[in-house]
């Protein structure tokens, strides 16, 4: 029987999809607060850096996959403007609803759309978008090669894929402190703030099981992207991978 990683566990693909959905159902109400607490607010700078790499112009079309509560999606909407379109997708209805409410409250309307969709089989025609982003979502996808291929399919020639994700620290001396924070402090923080230590323990484990910078770059190239490169942020704790469609 085929199995995949759910944190440090091996589970069936269907079980992982269901359990990831359960994790984000559980953390949705405190997701933004926990992001600020976990990263000391640095996630906002990482997302700002990613948005600076999109190459988008007013009037173009952008897609944010695993959009969650919409930080990257809002940035894409600002870049494409009223004449363009930013589509925000997530497999999790609760997370996407919170993202929709946040963007509506911030004055976004006709230039954004919200679609419940699985990253592995995006429901859009070929060559629909000028840029596709996925921020801190790829490690939760059950079939990563399928998701990368799906994102490649919907990009136009010249379009860019941006994958912002936790990665492998480049400074060896950081790892003991990083591990102590991830496996001790983070679950406790999740228990106190979100009432769910187990979900944040999974999130820490999922980071360790995610491909490192070189491996993910190879996966992106295998999906048909060219010019794949990455930028290490926070000493490689986070990396932004960029792939281009020729």
N, C-alpha and C positions, 0 to 999 in steps of 0.2 A: 504494500500500500504506500502510495506517495505521501510524504510528509514535508512540512515546511516549519520554519522557526516561528514560534510565538514567544518572544523573549528567549529564555534559555530552554524552553520546552519544545518538543517535537509534536506537532499536531497535524491533522488533515487540513488541506486547503480550505474546505468548507468551515471547519471549526475555527481556523484562524480568522476568516472573514467575519464570522459571527462574534468572536471574542473581541476583535478590534472594534467592531461596532458597539459592543457593550462598554468597552473602555471609554469611548468618546461620548456615549450617552451619559456615562457617569460623571465625566469631568467637564462637560460642556458649560455648566453654569459658572464654573470658576476658572475656565480655561485662560482667559486674558489676564486675570489677576495672577494666576500661577506662572504664566509666561514671564511676567514682570519680576516676580519673586525669584524664580529659578535662575534667570539670566541677569538679574540686577538691571533690567531694562535694556541689556545689550541686544536682545532680539530685534529691537526697533532699528538699531544701527545696521545689523546684518541684512534686514529686509530692505532698508534704504539703499545699501550697497547693491543688492540684487536688482532693484528697480533701475539703478543707474546703468545697468548693463543690457537693458531690454532692446535698445535701439528703436523703440516705438516712436511713431509720429502721429499727430492728430489725424483722425479719420480712419486709422487702422483698426484691426480686430485682434484682441488678446484673450487668452484663456488661462485661468488659474485653476489648477487641478488640486483636489484635496484642500479646498480654499479655507475650510474652517470658519473662523469668525471674520475673515475678509481683509486682513491687513494688506497682503499683496494685491488682492483684487481691487481695493480702493486706490492703491497707487497706480495700477494699470488703467483704471477708469479715468484718473486725472490725466494720464499721458495720452490716451486716445481722444479725450475730449467729447464734446456733445455730438460731434459728427461720427465718432467711432463707436466701438462696442467692446465692452469687457464682459466675458462670460465667466461666472464663478460656479464651480462644480464641487460636489462632495458626495461621498457615498452615504454620509451620515446626515439624516434629515434634521436632527436637533442642532448640530453644528451649523449647517447651512442656514437654518432659520435665524440663528443668532447673527450670522454674518449679514443676512438680508436686512434685519432690523437695524443693525449698526450703520449700514451704508445708506439706508433710507433716512435715518436720523441725521446723517451728515450731508444730506441734500442730493445724493445721487439718485437718478431716476431712469430716464430713457436710455442712458448710455451703459446700463448694466442689466444683465440677465442672470438668473439663478437656475441651475439644473442639477437635480439629483442624478449622479452618474458614477459608474465604476471606472476608475482610471484604466483598467485593463481593456475596456471596450467602450471608448468614448463615442457617444451617439451623435457625431457630427460628420458632415461630408469631408472627403479628402481635401486638403489644401484650403482649409477654412480660416486659418489664423496666421498672423504675422509673428506672434510670440506665444509660447506656452511656458508657464511657470508652475513649479510645485515646491512649496516651502514646508519642510519638516513633515512631509507626508509619505515620501517614497518608501521609507523603512517600514511603514505599516501596510504597504501593498502586498498582497499575497503572491502575485506573479509579477515580479519587477520587470523582466524582459518583455512580457506582454504589454505592460503599461508604457514602457519606453517606446515600443513599436507603435502603440496606439497614438502616443503624442507625436511621434514622427509622422505618422500618416496624415494628421490634421494640420500640419504646418505647411505653409507655402514655401516655394523656393526662396532662399534668402532669409527665411524665418529662423528664430532662435528658440532653443530650449534652455531654460534656467532651472537647475536643481539645487535648491538650498537645503542642506541637510547636515546633521551632526556627522562628524567623521573621526579620523584618528589623530590624536595630538602628535605634533611633530617634535615636541620637546619631551624627552623621556622623563626628565625630573618632575614633570607636571603630573604624571600618571597616578602615582600613589594618592595625591591629594584629590585628583579628579575622581578616582574610584571611590575614595572615602565619601566624597560629597554625593556621588551618584547613588551609592547603595546604602548609605546611612542617613544622610541629611535629607535628600530628596524625598524618599518615601515618608519620612516623618513629617516633612512639610506638607506633603499631599494629604496625610492623615489629619493634620491639624486644620488646614485651610479648606480642603475639599472633602474631608471625611472619607478618603479613599486612598489608603497607603498602597494597596495592591496594584492599582492602575499605574501609579507613578513608579512602582518597582518594575512593572512591565516596561514602561517607557525607558527606564535606565537600561534594562536588559536589551531592549530592541536596538538601542544605540550601539551596544557592543557587538551585536550580530550583523549590523549593517556593513556593506562592503566599504573598504577603505578607499582612499582617493584614487589610487591607480586602478583598482578593480572596478570601481564605478565608472571611471573614464572608459575602460575597455568595454563595459556593458553598453555605454552610450554609443560608442563607435560601432559595436555589433548591431545596434538597432538601426544603423544607417545614417548616423550623424557624422559630419565632417568637422574639422577644426576644433576637436574637443579639447578643452583646457579647464583648469580649475584654479580658484583663488582660495588659499587658506585664510581663514578668519579666526581670531582668538587662538593663535598658535595651532591651528588645525582642529580644534574642538568642533568647529563648524567649517564647512567648505561649500563654495558655490561652484558648481560645474556648469559649463556653457558648451552647448553643441549647436552647430549651424547646419541648415539644410541647403544643399547645392542643387 
